[in-house]
């Protein structure tokens, strides 16, 4: 059994994204079974315990200490990996230090003093301390982007109340994505500037819509994340309402898109009423929501992220608004709807012919929670609730799967393991994937999946279907990532919605014949 090795860095802080990236690098070292880099808060020590990485030294560490813990069979390998971690942490601390740089600030007050007139604070401290830092920033007149999670909802309500009273944005807690004045924050993509403003309680939803808008030739004025709980009844949509007001008054924004997982009914009514009162066109994509409710409020419903992006792009470009084809798609619609090109149809037919008796199930292995949610809705819309229940689409970025491990958008090895597991199951017909590019994501997510994909496809007629969420300007390069997947035999779609429809077409051609197409 691998032995646990630990190094504690006293009074050292690094943000969670940086720690996940270093952990992924350490886990890639031959001979390392698993690794965790965390601030030693009580909650994070529990995470190390659940991962089997909690040593006496880690247990004794305090919340201001940084713990590097790893499991390895070979002591020399472990020592080498700990040295790599130490070097990376030291390098991160020194990064950017030179003749023209200033001392790294250790408090909000120091940062404001050093920068002179900042207008935004990005907070990624452990959740137990995030609220206090956010409140300091708000009191100094700074907008706040809070990546931190595990923040009590009572704190979120308080912080957003303070922000609204000061005319500030409080993005988060647990806000993963924003693009402000062209600057990406958190997990975000490099998209062209334009006149479309986005507000989202969904990180990968914001990423998908912004990337598709870029693909359609339009651009983003602002993309404002609000955190996954903002549309909870207790929070009341406080920041989505504030961001909507903000964009309604912004002269650089001509059309607005609201994006969320299903909100609380009372909050949905409040947000839709506000959307209907805005003079600018407002497109609403609340996954699984009723289109009639949106229409009656005076806004424009969009059933998928792609439909929302295409509608917004059409308005921004002065074209007529395309009809929403619905989740299942419209065979008569050649723009926003489901039809795929002849080559993709050929792939679908070839995949169907390769299936063996008993291969009937879609296995979706996602890194983005909202993308997984959209795929589930599409499969259900095309097959019906009872039939759709035999298929399984999971979000591997959920806390259930990431205890003691980096998020799959940063480190694909967790998903590679699951690809191997589902490929061995006799009922698997299709493996459905999302590949998310942009800042914060793995430098080569497609390349990291290829070996697992090729192994899954060898010897059995399993089809692998994927969409890549990204742009040509992203560090990973959309075209290069798609080419890598295509060489591995992956059936590619230009959006998550189309990928889900293709997967469904492979396992249920009767659904397509009945009126839906991929």
C-alpha positions in Angstrom: 0.0 0.0 0.0 1.4 3.4 -0.9 2.8 5.4 2.0 1.7 9.0 2.7 4.3 11.7 2.5 3.7 15.2 3.7 5.3 18.6 3.7 3.8 21.6 5.5 4.6 25.2 4.4 3.8 27.4 7.4 2.1 30.7 6.9 1.9 30.2 3.1 -1.1 30.9 1.0 -1.9 30.0 -2.6 -5.3 30.0 -4.3 -7.2 26.8 -5.0 -6.9 26.9 -8.8 -3.1 27.2 -8.6 -3.0 24.3 -6.0 -5.2 22.1 -8.2 -2.8 22.7 -11.1 0.2 21.8 -9.1 -1.5 18.7 -7.7 -2.3 17.6 -11.2 1.4 18.0 -12.1 2.5 16.0 -9.1 0.0 13.2 -9.8 1.4 12.9 -13.3 4.8 11.9 -11.9 5.5 8.2 -12.4 5.0 6.3 -9.1 2.7 8.9 -7.5 -0.6 7.3 -6.6 -2.5 10.5 -5.6 -1.7 13.9 -4.3 -3.4 16.9 -2.6 -2.3 20.5 -2.1 -4.6 22.4 0.2 -4.7 25.2 2.8 -5.0 23.3 6.1 -8.5 24.5 7.1 -10.6 22.0 9.0 -12.7 21.3 5.9 -9.7 20.7 3.7 -8.1 18.4 6.4 -11.4 16.4 6.1 -10.9 16.3 2.3 -7.3 14.9 2.8 -8.7 12.4 5.3 -11.3 11.2 2.8 -8.6 10.8 0.2 -6.4 8.8 2.6 -3.8 11.6 2.7 -4.1 12.9 6.2 -0.9 12.4 8.2 -0.1 13.6 11.7 1.8 16.6 10.3 -1.2 17.6 8.2 -3.6 17.1 11.2 -1.4 19.5 13.2 -1.2 22.1 10.5 -3.2 25.3 11.0 -5.6 27.1 8.6 -2.8 29.5 7.5 -0.5 26.6 6.6 -0.3 25.0 3.2 -0.1 21.2 3.1 1.4 19.1 0.3 0.4 15.4 0.7 1.0 12.5 -1.6 0.9 8.7 -1.6 3.7 6.8 -3.2 5.4 3.3 -2.9 8.9 4.6 -3.4 10.4 7.1 -0.9 12.8 8.6 -3.5 9.9 9.2 -5.9 7.9 10.9 -3.1 10.9 13.1 -2.1 11.4 14.1 -5.7 7.7 15.0 -6.1 7.7 17.0 -2.8 10.7 18.9 -4.2 8.8 19.6 -7.4 5.9 20.9 -5.4 8.2 23.2 -3.4 9.8 24.5 -6.5 6.4 25.2 -8.1 5.1 27.0 -5.0 8.3 29.1 -4.7 8.1 29.9 -8.4 4.5 31.0 -8.1 5.4 33.3 -5.3 8.2 34.9 -7.3 6.3 35.0 -10.6 6.4 38.4 -12.1 8.8 39.8 -9.6 11.3 42.0 -11.3 12.6 45.5 -11.6 9.2 47.0 -12.6 7.0 45.0 -10.2 5.8 45.9 -6.7 5.8 43.9 -3.5 3.0 41.2 -3.3 0.2 42.6 -1.2 -1.0 40.4 1.7 -4.2 42.3 2.6 -6.9 44.1 0.7 -5.8 47.4 2.2 -2.2 46.8 1.0 -3.4 45.9 -2.5 -5.5 49.0 -2.8 -2.6 51.1 -1.6 -0.2 49.4 -4.1 -2.5 49.7 -7.1 -3.8 53.1 -6.4 -7.3 52.9 -7.9 -8.3 49.2 -8.5 -12.0 48.5 -9.1 -12.2 44.7 -8.7 -11.0 42.1 -6.2 -10.7 38.4 -7.1 -11.0 36.3 -4.0 -10.0 32.6 -3.9 -9.3 32.0 -0.2 -10.7 29.0 1.7 -14.4 29.5 2.2 -14.1 30.1 5.9 -12.2 33.4 5.3 -13.6 34.5 1.9 -16.6 36.5 3.3 -14.4 38.7 5.5 -12.1 39.5 2.6 -15.0 40.2 0.3 -16.6 42.5 2.8 -13.4 44.5 3.1 -13.2 44.8 -0.7 -16.9 45.9 -1.0 -16.4 48.5 1.7 -13.5 49.9 -0.3 -15.7 50.3 -3.3 -14.4 47.2 -5.2 -16.5 44.8 -7.3 -15.8 41.2 -6.1 -15.3 38.0 -8.1 -15.3 35.2 -5.6 -14.1 31.9 -6.8 -14.2 30.5 -3.2 -16.9 27.9 -2.3 -18.0 26.5 1.0 -19.3 30.0 2.0 -22.4 30.0 4.2 -25.5 31.1 2.3 -26.2 33.7 5.0 -22.8 35.3 4.2 -23.8 35.3 0.5 -27.0 37.1 1.2 -25.2 39.7 3.4 -22.5 40.3 0.8 -24.9 40.7 -2.1 -27.0 43.1 0.0 -24.0 45.2 0.7 -22.9 45.1 -2.9 -26.3 46.2 -4.1 -26.4 49.1 -1.6 -23.1 50.4 -3.0 -23.9 49.7 -6.7 -21.3 47.0 -6.9 -21.2 43.5 -8.4 -20.7 40.6 -6.0 -20.0 37.7 -8.4 -20.1 34.5 -6.3 -19.4 32.7 -4.0 -18.5 29.7 -6.2 -18.3 31.9 -9.3 -16.2 30.1 -11.9 -16.4 32.4 -14.9 -16.6 36.0 -16.0 -15.3 38.2 -18.8 -15.2 41.8 -17.8 -14.1 44.5 -20.4 -12.5 41.6 -22.4 -10.5 40.3 -19.4 -11.3 36.6 -18.6 -11.6 35.6 -14.9 -11.6 32.1 -13.6 -12.3 29.4 -16.1 -13.0 31.6 -19.2 -12.3 31.7 -22.9 -10.7 34.3 -25.2 -13.7 35.6 -27.2 -14.1 38.6 -29.4 -15.5 41.8 -28.1 -19.0 42.8 -29.1 -22.4 44.0 -28.0 -23.9 40.9 -26.3 -24.0 40.9 -22.5 -24.3 37.7 -20.6 -25.4 37.0 -17.0 -25.0 33.4 -15.8 -25.4 31.3 -12.7 -23.6 28.6 -14.6 -19.9 28.6 -15.3 -19.8 26.2 -18.3 -23.1 27.6 -19.5 -21.4 31.1 -19.8 -18.4 29.4 -21.5 -20.5 27.6 -24.0 -22.7 30.5 -24.9 -19.8 33.0 -25.2 -17.8 30.5 -27.3 -20.7 29.9 -29.7 -21.3 33.6 -30.0 -17.6 33.9 -31.1 -18.1 31.0 -33.5 -21.1 32.8 -35.0 -19.1 35.9 -35.6 -20.5 38.1 -32.9 -18.9 39.2 -29.6 -19.3 39.8 -25.9 -19.5 43.2 -24.1 -19.5 41.6 -20.6 -20.1 38.1 -19.2 -21.0 38.3 -15.6 -21.1 35.2 -13.4 -23.3 35.4 -10.3 -22.6 32.1 -8.5 -24.6 28.9 -8.6 -26.8 29.8 -5.6 -27.9 33.2 -6.8 -31.3 32.1 -8.0 -31.9 30.1 -4.9 -35.1 31.3 -3.1 -33.0 32.5 -0.1 -30.7 34.7 -2.2 -33.5 35.8 -4.4 -31.6 36.4 -7.7 -30.0 39.4 -6.1 -27.0 39.6 -8.4 -28.7 38.4 -11.6 -31.1 41.3 -11.1 -28.2 43.7 -10.4 -26.3 42.5 -13.4 -29.4 42.8 -15.6 -29.8 46.4 -14.5 -26.1 47.0 -15.1 -26.3 45.7 -18.7 -29.6 47.4 -19.4 -27.8 50.7 -18.7 -24.6 49.8 -20.5 -24.2 51.7 -23.8 -21.9 49.0 -25.1 -24.5 46.2 -24.7 -27.4 45.9 -27.3 -28.7 42.4 -26.3 -28.7 40.5 -23.0 -28.7 36.7 -22.4 -29.6 35.2 -19.0 -28.3 31.7 -18.3 -29.0 29.4 -15.4 -29.9 26.0 -14.2 -33.6 25.8 -13.1 -34.2 28.7 -10.6 -36.6 28.7 -7.7 -40.1 29.5 -9.0 -40.5 32.8 -7.0 -37.0 33.9 -8.2 -37.7 33.0 -11.8 -40.9 35.1 -11.7 -39.0 38.1 -10.3 -36.1 37.8 -12.8 -38.5 37.4 -15.8 -40.5 40.4 -14.7 -37.3 42.5 -14.6 -36.2 41.1 -18.0 -39.6 42.0 -19.5 -39.2 45.6 -18.4 -35.8 46.1 -20.1 -35.9 48.1 -23.4 -33.2 45.9 -24.9 -33.9 42.3 -26.2 -33.4 39.8 -23.4 -32.9 36.1 -24.2 -33.5 33.7 -21.3 -32.0 30.2 -21.1 -33.1 28.6 -17.9 -32.4 24.9 -18.5 -35.6 23.0 -18.6 -37.8 26.1 -18.1 -41.1 26.7 -19.8 -40.9 28.8 -23.0 -44.4 30.1 -22.5 -43.5 31.6 -19.1 -40.6 33.5 -20.7 -42.6 34.7 -23.6 -45.5 35.9 -21.4 -43.0 38.0 -19.4 -41.9 39.7 -22.6 -38.5 38.0 -23.0 -37.2 35.6 -25.6 -36.9 31.9 -24.6 -34.0 29.7 -25.7 -34.1 26.0 -24.9 -30.4 25.3 -25.4 -27.1 27.2 -25.0 -26.7 27.0 -28.8 -30.1 28.5 -29.4 -29.4 31.3 -27.0 -26.0 32.1 -28.7 -27.5 32.0 -32.2 -30.4 34.2 -31.3 -28.2 36.8 -29.6 -25.8 36.8 -32.5 -28.6 37.3 -35.0 -29.9 40.3 -33.1 -26.4 41.8 -32.7 -25.7 41.3 -36.4 -29.1 42.8 -37.5 -30.6 39.6 -38.7 -34.0 38.1 -38.0 -34.2 36.0 -34.9 -34.2 32.2 -35.8 -36.9 30.0 -34.3 -36.0 27.9 -31.3 -36.0 24.3 -32.4 -36.5 23.0 -28.9 -34.4 20.5 -27.0 -34.9 17.7 -29.5 -34.3 19.8 -32.5 -36.3 20.6 -35.6 -35.6 18.7 -38.9 -36.9 21.6 -40.9 -34.5 24.1 -39.3 -31.1 24.3 -40.9 -29.6 27.0 -38.6 -30.4 26.7 -34.9 -32.0 23.3 -35.2 -30.7 19.8 -35.0 -29.8 18.7 -38.5 -26.2 17.6 -38.9 -24.2 17.6 -42.1 -23.9 14.6 -44.4 -20.5 13.5 -43.0 -21.9 13.4 -39.4 -24.9 11.4 -40.6 -22.4 9.0 -42.2 -20.7 8.7 -38.8 -24.0 8.0 -37.1 -24.9 5.3 -39.5 -21.5 3.7 -39.2 -21.7 3.8 -35.4 -25.1 2.1 -35.5 -23.8 -0.6 -37.8 -20.9 -1.3 -35.4 -23.1 -1.8 -32.4 -23.4 -5.4 -31.1 -26.6 -6.8 -29.4 -26.9 -5.5 -25.9 -25.1 -2.2 -26.6 -27.9 0.2 -25.8 -26.7 2.9 -23.4 -25.3 6.4 -23.5 -22.6 7.1 -20.9 -22.0 10.8 -20.5 -18.8 11.7 -18.7 -18.7 15.5 -18.3 -16.4 18.0 -16.8 -19.0 20.8 -16.9 -22.1 20.5 -14.7 -24.4 22.7 -16.8 -23.3 21.0 -20.0 -24.2 17.6 -18.4 -27.5 19.0 -17.3 -28.3 20.2 -20.9 -27.4 16.8 -22.3 -29.7 15.0 -19.8 -32.6 17.3 -20.9 -32.0 16.6 -24.6 -31.9 12.8 -24.1 -35.1 13.0 -22.1 -36.8 15.2 -24.7 -35.9 12.8 -27.5 -36.6 9.5 -25.8 -39.1 10.3 -23.1 -38.5 10.2 -19.4 -38.8 6.4 -18.9 -36.6 5.4 -21.8 -34.0 8.2 -21.0 -33.6 6.8 -17.5 -31.6 3.9 -18.7 -28.8 6.2 -19.9 -26.4 7.9 -17.5 -24.8 11.3 -17.8 -22.6 12.4 -14.8 -20.8 15.6 -13.9 -17.3 14.5 -12.8 -16.6 18.0 -11.6 -19.2 17.5 -8.8 -17.8 17.3 -5.3 -18.8 13.7 -5.1 -16.1 12.8 -7.6 -13.4 15.4 -6.8 -12.7 14.8 -3.1 -8.9 15.0 -2.8 -8.5 15.3 -6.6 -8.2 18.1 -9.1 -11.2 19.1 -11.1 -11.4 17.2 -14.5 -11.1 20.5 -16.4 -7.6 20.8 -14.9 -6.6 17.2 -14.8 -8.3 14.7 -17.1 -7.0 11.5 -15.4 -10.2 11.1 -13.4 -12.3 11.1 -16.5 -9.8 8.7 -18.3 -10.4 6.2 -15.4 -14.1 6.5 -15.9 -13.8 6.1 -19.7 -12.1 2.8 -19.0 -14.8 1.7 -16.6 -17.7 2.4 -18.8 -16.0 1.0 -21.9 -15.8 -2.4 -20.1 -19.5 -2.4 -19.5 -21.3 -4.6 -22.1 -24.3 -2.2 -22.4 -22.2 0.9 -23.3 -22.9 2.0 -26.9 -21.9 5.7 -26.8 -19.5 7.6 -24.6 -20.5 11.3 -24.6 -17.9 13.9 -23.6 -17.4 17.7 -23.3 -13.9 19.1 -23.8 -13.6 22.6 -22.3 -10.8 24.9 -23.3 -9.7 28.3 -22.0 -7.8 29.9 -19.1 -7.6 27.5 -16.1 -8.2 24.4 -18.1 -5.7 21.7 -19.0 -3.1 22.8 -21.6 -4.1 19.9 -23.9 -7.4 18.4 -22.8 -8.0 16.5 -26.0 -4.5 15.1 -26.2 -4.9 13.9 -22.6 -8.0 11.9 -23.5 -6.8 10.2 -26.7 -5.2 7.1 -25.1 -8.3 6.4 -23.1 -10.6 7.0 -26.0 -8.6 4.7 -28.4 -8.5 2.0 -25.8 -12.3 2.3 -25.3 -12.9 2.0 -29.1 -10.6 -0.9 -29.7 -12.2 -4.3 -30.1 -15.8 -3.1 -29.6 -18.2 -0.9 -31.5 -18.3 1.9 -28.9 -18.9 5.3 -30.4 -17.3 8.4 -28.8 -19.1 11.7 -29.4 -17.8 15.0 -28.2 -18.0 18.8 -28.5 -15.2 21.2 -27.8 -16.1 24.4 -25.9 -13.5 26.9 -27.0 -12.3 29.4 -29.5 -9.4 29.8 -32.0 -7.9 32.4 -29.6 -7.8 30.1 -26.6 -4.4 28.9 -25.4 -5.3 25.3 -26.5 -6.6 26.4 -30.0 -10.0 25.0 -30.9 -9.0 23.7 -34.3 -6.0 21.8 -32.9 -8.1 20.2 -30.2 -10.8 19.1 -32.6 -8.2 17.7 -35.0 -6.7 15.6 -32.2 -10.1 14.1 -31.3 -11.0 13.5 -34.9 -7.7 11.5 -35.4 -8.8 9.4 -32.5 -12.0 8.5 -34.2 -14.3 10.8 -32.2 -17.5 12.0 -33.8 -17.4 15.8 -33.3 -20.3 18.2 -32.9 -20.1 22.0 -32.9 -22.1 22.3 -29.7 -23.0 20.3 -26.7 -26.7 20.2 -27.7 -25.8 18.7 -31.1 -23.4 16.2 -29.5 -26.2 15.0 -27.2 -28.6 14.7 -30.2 -26.0 12.7 -32.2 -25.5 10.3 -29.2 -29.2 9.8 -28.9 -29.5 9.2 -32.7 -27.0 6.4 -32.5 -28.8 4.5 -29.7 -32.4 5.3 -30.8 -32.8 5.8 -34.5 -36.5 5.4 -34.0 -36.6 8.7 -32.1 -35.1 10.4 -35.2 -37.5 8.8 -37.6 -40.4 10.1 -35.4 -39.4 13.7 -36.0 -36.3 14.6 -34.1 -32.9 14.8 -35.8 -29.3 15.1 -34.5 
